[in-house]
């Protein structure tokens, strides 16, 4: 099919461009202007929120896998007679400590850095959307998000 065979876009209009609401929006927004721009920013905002949720779930799954591995090592060690010696207990403690350190490093590298980057972009988007709309509509990541308050601090929202 060549470009000459393609149907013009006006064939797919279905009268939507003639609706009074569309014309009012076009006049108010200046032909695809501010509201269209804000909608696009909101789509990126929603996508990044979903990405943070997904990455948080990944961190929980990674923690579950490492916990299962740790329990497997403990179970295997207890089933052997070497756990009754001091050297066996020290070896088991060393293996579990190494597993925990490896988990923390892996979690920080694979998951937390992506979450931090997405949260930083969310704060930028909140600021940009609020500025374009002329009101503070979005506040969570800027005021109460984990990157601002810290992961263990209780977040109090205003009433």
N, C-alpha and C positions, 0 to 999 in steps of 0.2 A: 504494500500500500504506500503510495507516494503522498507527499504533503498536499498535492493538488486534490487527491481523493478524500482527504480528511474533511469531516463536517465542520462547519464554522461553529465557534463557541455559542453564538446566538441561538443555535438550534437546541441547546441544552438549558436555556434560560428558564423555561417553565413559568414565566411571569414573575419570578422572584425579584428581579431588578426593578420591576414596575410597582412593587408594593410601597405604600406610603411609609411604612416603618423603615425600609431600606433607604429611601430618599432622605428621611429625617436623620438617620444615623450618618449617612454620607455627608450631609450638610454640617451636622454637629461635630463630626470627627474629622472633617477635612479630607475626604476621599481616602479611606483606609488608614487614617492617622492614628491618633492616640489610643483609642480603645483596642484596635487591632494589635498594636504594639504591646499593650498591657496583657492581652490574651496570650500572645506568644510567650511573654515572660512568665505568665502563670503556668503555661504548659511545661516550661523548663523547670519551674518551681515544683510542680507536682511530680515530675520525673525524678528530680533530685531527692525529694522526700521519699519516694518509693525506693530509690537506690539506697538511701540510708537504712530504711527498714530491711531491705534485702541483705545488706552487708551486716547489720546487727544480727539477723537470723543466721548468717554464715558464721559469725563469731560464736554464737551459741552452739551451732552444729560442730564447729571445730573443737570447742570445749568439751562437748559430749564425747566426741571421738577420742580425745586425749584422756578423758576420765575413764572410758571403757578400756583403753590401753593400759592405763595405770592400775585399774582393778585386775586386769588380766595378769599383769606382772606380779602384783601382790599375791593373787591366788596361786600362780605358778610357784612363787617363792615359798609360800606357806606349805605347799604340798611337798616341798623338798626338805630334807633334814638339815640343810645348811642354815636355815633361818634361826635355828636355836643357838647358834654361836654369835658372838659379838661381831665377828667379821661378816657374817651373813646379814645381820641387821644393818650394819653400816653400808654394805653394798646395796641393799634394798633401798635404804634412805638416799643414797647417792644417785641411784637410777631414777627414783621418783623426783628428786630435786632437779636432775638434768632434764627430765620430761617436762616439769613445770616451767623451767627456764626456756626450753625450746618452744613450748606452747606460747609463752608470753611474747617471745621474739617473733614467732610466726604470726601470731594474732596482730601484733603491732605492725608488722611489715605488710601482710596481705589484706587486712581488714580495716584497721583503725586509720591508716593513712588515707584510704579512700573516703572513709566517713568524715574525717577532718577536712579534706578538700571539698567534699560536697557541702558540708556545713558552712565553710567559708563562702562558697558561691551562693548558698541560700541567704546568708547575711547580706551579700551584695545585691541579690535580687530583691530582698525585702526593702532595702534602702531605695533601690531604683523604682520599684513599684509604688512605694509610699510617696516618693518625690513626684512621680508622674501623676498620681491621683490627688496629690495635695492633702493627704491625710495619712495618719499612721494606722494603716489597715492591717499590716502584717507585723507581728512583734515577737513571736516565739523564739526564733533562732537568735535574734539580736539581743533579747533581754534575758531569756530563760533557758536557752539551749545548753547542752552539756559542754560545749567548747567555751562558753562564756562563764558559766557558774561552776564548772568542774563536774566530773561524772558522779561524785558521791554526795554532792550538796543537794539538800531538799529544795525543790523549786516552789516558790510561793508566787502565785499569780495574783495580780490586784483584783479587788472586787468591784 
